[in-house]
Amino acid sequence: EVQLLDSGGDFVQPGGSLRLSCAASGFTFSVHAMSWVRQAPGKGLEWVSTITNSGDTIYYADSVKGRFTISRDNSKNTLDLQMNSLRAEDTAVYYCARDRRYSRSHDYWGQGTLVTVSS
Amino acid sequence: DIQMTQSPSTLSASVGDRVTITCRASQSISTWLAWYQQKPGKAPKLLMYKMSSLESGVPSRFSGSGSGTEFTLTISSLQPDDFATYYCQQYNSHPLTFGGGTKVEIK
């Protein structure tokens, strides 16, 4: 059974940093691209970042470029999102998601982890 | 960036109704479109990919159509489990973008 377990969400002050993690199991992690998608309270979905299966290509939304860093460890089946210079508008539930093979759609999602940025 | 516009934003319907949700792209995305269903407090669930391909385990009452810039998600006979919010997503190019969502409510 495919499982994605998000963790690391917390309450942080503006300008602070946080690292999110996603532990994957139940599938061959190294053959799938992985993504982060976020959802601000009461709002719609916003794609944040994608990393290819080997980690050699990375994409970011303009809203997080230069502040967030996505990474993966295929030996540990983990996906991370390092978030620096956090802003109030980064407050959201963050989901890790598996990209469907040969597609950029997201076929499995974690349960989400809440990041709150506030003074 | 490709903008995705969904309509309506809210839809009131009854069990058994045929429901159609529209998604328009600001430029052609071929058939690189996905649909997701999200229930309150839950992660989104992939329903359709490549516009009209049904994800495994998704009931056949869901279907997708369209091309280029205009797409529709149709639920042929609305069931109680279908009351949720639906999102389209283009994955023709980065940045990937979602529509604003359509909430399907009980009439």
Interface residues (C-beta under 8 A of the other chain):
Chain A: S35 V37 G44 L45 E46 W47 T50 Y59 Y60 A61 D62 Y95 R100 S103 R104 S105 H106 D107 Y108 W109 G110 Q111 G112
Chain B: D1 W32 A34 Y36 Q38 A43 P44 K45 L46 Y49 K50 E55 Y87 Q89 Y91 H94 P95 L96 T97 F98 G99 G100 G101
